[in-house]
Amino acid sequence: MIFDLSKTKSIANTFIAELRDENTQKDSMRFRKNLERVGEFFAYEISKSLAYVSKEVTTPLGVSNCEVLAQQPVLATILRAGLPLQQGLLNIFDQATCCFISAFRKLEKGGDFIIQMDYISTPDLDGRILIMADPMLATGQSMVMCCKELINRYNISELHIVAAIASAEGVAHVRANLPKAKLWLGAIDEEMTSKSYIVPGLGDAGDLAYGEKV
């Protein structure tokens, strides 16, 4: 299943537009806030697909039967760019636990790169719903590697992948390697550069959120 936010008319698309805008991007605080807002929208949309149970809630005047989440998800992200997006998810799933993964592109001679994963901090994921967030789904290699590492360790019941911007190639790679995953995407762009940056995309999300790295 693929949910493409750009196909629906909502204020969320204004935040996606600001994420892309090279002038608005000069305000790193607003860039982080817009990623957070997009995460909140995705959390709301994902929540519609989850299981609920009936719960009696006592009010000052009586008892109300309410539908509440049957299980809180685990919110995972790939450091560092994914932190604001994960925070947006956490603002809505405010009782969720979190998972953090360090993975990055390691450049090799000739301009090629491999994905290197150094660190995972996670709760027990057996029988849990996992929501993996990363602002950019470019080649999809790091997303697939991180998700497969967790799938190999745990019996995950549901996998949801959230990205603000995805490439068509990245979507195809994820679908081929993680066929049971549900994708929640802000927009899908058709092209990538020779260095695997999405076009038109928005640039380097990590640098825009937290400053250029060396």
DRENSE-861796 format. One record per residue (C-alpha): residue number from 1; x, z, y; residue in three letters. Coordinates in Angstrom, 3 decimals, padded with zeros to 6 digits. Example, Ala and Ser with C-alpha at 12.3 -4.5 7.8 and 13.67 -1.06 7.14 Angstrom:
+-----+----------+----------+----------+------+
| pos |       c1 |       c3 |       c2 | code |
+-----+----------+----------+----------+------+
|   1 |  012.300 |  007.800 | -004.500 |  ALA |
|   2 |  013.670 |  007.140 | -001.060 |  SER |
+-----+----------+----------+----------+------+
***
This chain:
+-----+----------+----------+----------+------+
| pos |       c1 |       c3 |       c2 | code |
+-----+----------+----------+----------+------+
|   1 |  000.000 |  000.000 |  000.000 |  MET |
|   2 |  001.258 | -000.927 |  003.466 |  ILE |
|   3 | -000.280 |  000.498 |  006.649 |  PHE |
|   4 |  000.842 | -001.484 |  009.729 |  ASP |
|   5 |  000.026 |  000.470 |  012.884 |  LEU |
|   6 |  000.478 | -002.621 |  015.079 |  SER |
|   7 | -002.571 | -004.200 |  013.396 |  LYS |
|   8 | -004.817 | -001.474 |  014.836 |  THR |
|   9 | -005.643 | -001.023 |  018.514 |  LYS |
|  10 | -004.739 |  002.496 |  019.608 |  SER |
|  11 | -002.629 |  004.351 |  022.162 |  ILE |
|  12 |  000.055 |  004.641 |  019.472 |  ALA |
|  13 |  001.037 |  001.030 |  020.169 |  ASN |
|  14 |  001.851 |  002.007 |  023.759 |  THR |
|  15 |  004.399 |  004.487 |  022.419 |  PHE |
|  16 |  005.852 |  001.804 |  020.112 |  ILE |
|  17 |  006.145 | -000.512 |  023.129 |  ALA |
|  18 |  007.992 |  002.178 |  025.090 |  GLU |
|  19 |  010.350 |  002.759 |  022.159 |  LEU |
|  20 |  011.239 | -000.944 |  022.303 |  ARG |
|  21 |  011.523 | -001.217 |  026.102 |  ASP |
|  22 |  015.187 | -001.303 |  027.189 |  GLU |
|  23 |  014.329 |  000.275 |  030.539 |  ASN |
|  24 |  012.260 |  003.144 |  029.130 |  THR |
|  25 |  014.988 |  003.706 |  026.531 |  GLN |
|  26 |  017.304 |  004.925 |  029.303 |  LYS |
|  27 |  015.364 |  008.201 |  029.208 |  ASP |
|  28 |  016.546 |  009.671 |  025.910 |  SER |
|  29 |  014.126 |  012.589 |  026.146 |  MET |
|  30 |  011.179 |  010.197 |  026.416 |  ARG |
|  31 |  012.580 |  008.146 |  023.527 |  PHE |
|  32 |  012.686 |  011.254 |  021.317 |  ARG |
|  33 |  009.208 |  012.281 |  022.475 |  LYS |
|  34 |  007.763 |  008.857 |  021.661 |  ASN |
|  35 |  009.234 |  008.989 |  018.159 |  LEU |
|  36 |  007.661 |  012.418 |  017.797 |  GLU |
|  37 |  004.297 |  011.100 |  018.991 |  ARG |
|  38 |  004.439 |  008.210 |  016.527 |  VAL |
|  39 |  005.181 |  010.727 |  013.771 |  GLY |
|  40 |  002.040 |  012.636 |  014.736 |  GLU |
|  41 | -000.081 |  009.493 |  014.493 |  PHE |
|  42 |  001.318 |  008.710 |  011.057 |  PHE |
|  43 |  000.701 |  012.276 |  009.885 |  ALA |
|  44 | -002.951 |  011.941 |  010.872 |  TYR |
|  45 | -003.291 |  008.604 |  009.064 |  GLU |
|  46 | -001.507 |  009.875 |  005.944 |  ILE |
|  47 | -003.700 |  012.978 |  005.916 |  SER |
|  48 | -006.738 |  010.761 |  005.292 |  LYS |
|  49 | -005.251 |  009.663 |  001.952 |  SER |
|  50 | -004.463 |  013.138 |  000.602 |  LEU |
|  51 | -006.531 |  015.417 | -001.641 |  ALA |
|  52 | -008.701 |  018.195 | -000.210 |  TYR |
|  53 | -010.424 |  021.311 | -001.566 |  VAL |
|  54 | -013.346 |  023.310 | -000.264 |  SER |
|  55 | -012.525 |  026.696 |  001.268 |  LYS |
|  56 | -014.803 |  029.407 |  002.595 |  GLU |
|  57 | -013.741 |  030.524 |  006.063 |  VAL |
|  58 | -015.191 |  033.674 |  007.562 |  THR |
|  59 | -016.056 |  033.401 |  011.247 |  THR |
|  60 | -017.221 |  036.260 |  013.530 |  PRO |
|  61 | -020.802 |  035.103 |  012.830 |  LEU |
|  62 | -020.788 |  034.049 |  009.196 |  GLY |
|  63 | -019.114 |  031.863 |  006.595 |  VAL |
|  64 | -018.285 |  028.158 |  006.870 |  SER |
|  65 | -017.314 |  025.823 |  004.025 |  ASN |
|  66 | -014.327 |  023.762 |  005.186 |  CYS |
|  67 | -012.314 |  020.962 |  003.589 |  GLU |
|  68 | -008.596 |  021.791 |  003.654 |  VAL |
|  69 | -005.494 |  020.164 |  002.182 |  LEU |
|  70 | -005.116 |  020.836 | -001.521 |  ALA |
|  71 | -001.319 |  020.771 | -001.136 |  GLN |
|  72 |  001.084 |  020.714 |  001.775 |  GLN |
|  73 |  003.585 |  017.819 |  001.649 |  PRO |
|  74 |  007.362 |  018.009 |  001.843 |  VAL |
|  75 |  008.709 |  016.194 |  004.916 |  LEU |
|  76 |  012.063 |  014.505 |  004.380 |  ALA |
|  77 |  014.262 |  012.618 |  006.799 |  THR |
|  78 |  017.609 |  010.853 |  006.933 |  ILE |
|  79 |  019.894 |  012.405 |  009.549 |  LEU |
|  80 |  020.249 |  012.027 |  012.499 |  ARG |
|  81 |  017.849 |  009.408 |  013.850 |  ALA |
|  82 |  014.930 |  010.617 |  011.756 |  GLY |
|  83 |  014.723 |  014.111 |  013.269 |  LEU |
|  84 |  012.214 |  013.373 |  016.076 |  PRO |
|  85 |  009.975 |  011.370 |  013.742 |  LEU |
|  86 |  010.060 |  014.192 |  011.201 |  GLN |
|  87 |  009.227 |  016.698 |  013.948 |  GLN |
|  88 |  006.114 |  014.685 |  014.791 |  GLY |
|  89 |  005.005 |  014.859 |  011.173 |  LEU |
|  90 |  005.758 |  018.591 |  011.154 |  LEU |
|  91 |  003.649 |  019.133 |  014.291 |  ASN |
|  92 |  000.599 |  018.063 |  012.253 |  ILE |
|  93 |  001.603 |  019.207 |  008.753 |  PHE |
|  94 |  002.649 |  022.495 |  010.312 |  ASP |
|  95 |  002.805 |  024.417 |  007.038 |  GLN |
|  96 |  004.957 |  021.812 |  005.287 |  ALA |
|  97 |  008.478 |  022.426 |  004.002 |  THR |
|  98 |  011.320 |  020.058 |  004.866 |  CYS |
|  99 |  014.090 |  018.084 |  003.196 |  CYS |
| 100 |  017.202 |  016.734 |  004.956 |  PHE |
| 101 |  019.502 |  013.964 |  003.763 |  ILE |
| 102 |  022.766 |  012.737 |  005.258 |  SER |
| 103 |  023.283 |  009.026 |  004.605 |  ALA |
| 104 |  025.032 |  006.383 |  006.680 |  PHE |
| 105 |  026.428 |  002.867 |  006.675 |  ARG |
| 106 |  030.121 |  002.914 |  005.784 |  LYS |
| 107 |  031.743 | -000.240 |  007.116 |  LEU |
| 108 |  034.132 | -002.176 |  004.895 |  GLU |
| 109 |  036.607 | -004.946 |  005.599 |  LYS |
| 110 |  034.911 | -008.183 |  006.522 |  GLY |
| 111 |  032.006 | -006.462 |  008.267 |  GLY |
| 112 |  030.037 | -005.559 |  005.139 |  ASP |
| 113 |  028.825 | -002.015 |  004.551 |  PHE |
| 114 |  027.807 |  000.316 |  001.777 |  ILE |
| 115 |  025.396 |  003.242 |  002.010 |  ILE |
| 116 |  027.154 |  006.572 |  001.602 |  GLN |
| 117 |  025.094 |  009.703 |  000.945 |  MET |
| 118 |  026.893 |  013.002 |  001.529 |  ASP |
| 119 |  024.337 |  015.785 |  001.632 |  TYR |
| 120 |  020.840 |  016.763 |  000.452 |  ILE |
| 121 |  019.014 |  019.987 |  001.305 |  SER |
| 122 |  015.597 |  020.128 | -000.319 |  THR |
| 123 |  012.995 |  022.481 | -001.770 |  PRO |
| 124 |  011.755 |  021.964 | -005.331 |  ASP |
| 125 |  009.908 |  018.619 | -005.346 |  LEU |
| 126 |  008.377 |  018.798 | -008.839 |  ASP |
| 127 |  004.704 |  017.908 | -008.547 |  GLY |
| 128 |  004.962 |  017.619 | -004.757 |  ARG |
| 129 |  003.922 |  015.016 | -002.196 |  ILE |
| 130 |  007.008 |  013.646 | -000.419 |  LEU |
| 131 |  006.880 |  011.979 |  002.992 |  ILE |
| 132 |  010.206 |  010.301 |  003.844 |  MET |
| 133 |  010.708 |  009.438 |  007.528 |  ALA |
| 134 |  013.295 |  007.167 |  009.146 |  ASP |
| 135 |  012.701 |  005.327 |  012.456 |  PRO |
| 136 |  014.195 |  002.025 |  011.286 |  MET |
| 137 |  013.658 |  000.354 |  007.910 |  LEU |
| 138 |  016.213 | -002.465 |  008.193 |  ALA |
| 139 |  017.702 | -003.580 |  004.860 |  THR |
| 140 |  015.877 | -000.741 |  003.118 |  GLY |
| 141 |  019.032 |  000.136 |  001.161 |  GLN |
| 142 |  019.479 |  003.669 |  002.503 |  SER |
| 143 |  015.776 |  004.423 |  002.102 |  MET |
| 144 |  015.741 |  003.240 | -001.505 |  VAL |
| 145 |  018.973 |  005.089 | -002.352 |  MET |
| 146 |  017.736 |  008.389 | -000.885 |  CYS |
| 147 |  014.292 |  008.148 | -002.486 |  CYS |
| 148 |  015.723 |  007.219 | -005.891 |  LYS |
| 149 |  018.138 |  010.148 | -005.753 |  GLU |
| 150 |  015.200 |  012.521 | -005.217 |  LEU |
| 151 |  013.051 |  010.765 | -007.828 |  ILE |
| 152 |  015.864 |  011.103 | -010.370 |  ASN |
| 153 |  016.072 |  014.842 | -009.695 |  ARG |
| 154 |  012.378 |  015.687 | -009.454 |  TYR |
| 155 |  008.951 |  014.670 | -010.727 |  ASN |
| 156 |  007.453 |  013.681 | -007.360 |  ILE |
| 157 |  003.682 |  013.199 | -007.458 |  SER |
| 158 |  003.326 |  010.919 | -004.396 |  GLU |
| 159 |  005.831 |  009.101 | -002.198 |  LEU |
| 160 |  005.027 |  008.075 |  001.371 |  HIS |
| 161 |  007.571 |  006.252 |  003.554 |  ILE |
| 162 |  007.256 |  006.311 |  007.352 |  VAL |
| 163 |  009.154 |  004.044 |  009.779 |  ALA |
| 164 |  008.538 |  003.169 |  013.422 |  ALA |
| 165 |  009.957 | -000.363 |  012.990 |  ILE |
| 166 |  010.611 | -002.250 |  009.757 |  ALA |
| 167 |  012.032 | -005.642 |  008.882 |  SER |
| 168 |  010.215 | -007.944 |  006.491 |  ALA |
| 169 |  013.337 | -007.928 |  004.295 |  GLU |
| 170 |  013.442 | -004.132 |  004.232 |  GLY |
| 171 |  009.776 | -003.927 |  003.283 |  VAL |
| 172 |  010.349 | -006.380 |  000.432 |  ALA |
| 173 |  013.358 | -004.390 | -000.801 |  HIS |
| 174 |  011.417 | -001.128 | -000.812 |  VAL |
| 175 |  008.425 | -002.678 | -002.568 |  ARG |
| 176 |  010.684 | -004.165 | -005.259 |  ALA |
| 177 |  012.540 | -000.908 | -005.912 |  ASN |
| 178 |  009.891 |  001.722 | -005.139 |  LEU |
| 179 |  006.646 |  000.032 | -006.207 |  PRO |
| 180 |  004.606 |  003.265 | -006.161 |  LYS |
| 181 |  005.570 |  004.170 | -002.594 |  ALA |
| 182 |  003.015 |  003.924 |  000.212 |  LYS |
| 183 |  004.486 |  002.478 |  003.423 |  LEU |
| 184 |  003.353 |  003.596 |  006.890 |  TRP |
| 185 |  004.928 |  001.342 |  009.519 |  LEU |
| 186 |  004.657 |  001.033 |  013.289 |  GLY |
| 187 |  005.435 | -002.685 |  013.230 |  ALA |
| 188 |  007.111 | -005.257 |  010.978 |  ILE |
| 189 |  009.668 | -007.648 |  012.523 |  ASP |
| 190 |  010.718 | -010.823 |  010.741 |  GLU |
| 191 |  014.418 | -011.095 |  011.635 |  GLU |
| 192 |  017.707 | -009.179 |  011.372 |  MET |
| 193 |  021.141 | -009.797 |  012.857 |  THR |
| 194 |  024.247 | -010.458 |  010.749 |  SER |
| 195 |  024.988 | -006.724 |  011.099 |  LYS |
| 196 |  021.528 | -005.857 |  009.721 |  SER |
| 197 |  019.926 | -004.740 |  012.972 |  TYR |
| 198 |  016.214 | -005.543 |  013.254 |  ILE |
| 199 |  015.216 | -008.259 |  015.769 |  VAL |
| 200 |  013.551 | -007.676 |  018.183 |  PRO |
| 201 |  013.595 | -004.084 |  016.861 |  GLY |
| 202 |  014.680 | -001.522 |  019.422 |  LEU |
| 203 |  018.421 | -001.040 |  018.938 |  GLY |
| 204 |  020.157 |  001.974 |  017.390 |  ASP |
| 205 |  017.534 |  004.747 |  017.215 |  ALA |
| 206 |  020.108 |  007.484 |  016.638 |  GLY |
| 207 |  022.180 |  006.494 |  019.667 |  ASP |
| 208 |  019.095 |  006.159 |  021.861 |  LEU |
| 209 |  017.828 |  009.589 |  020.819 |  ALA |
| 210 |  021.082 |  011.565 |  020.837 |  TYR |
| 211 |  023.804 |  009.505 |  022.535 |  GLY |
| 212 |  026.313 |  006.937 |  021.322 |  GLU |
| 213 |  028.514 |  007.873 |  018.389 |  LYS |
| 214 |  032.183 |  007.012 |  017.966 |  VAL |
+-----+----------+----------+----------+------+
***
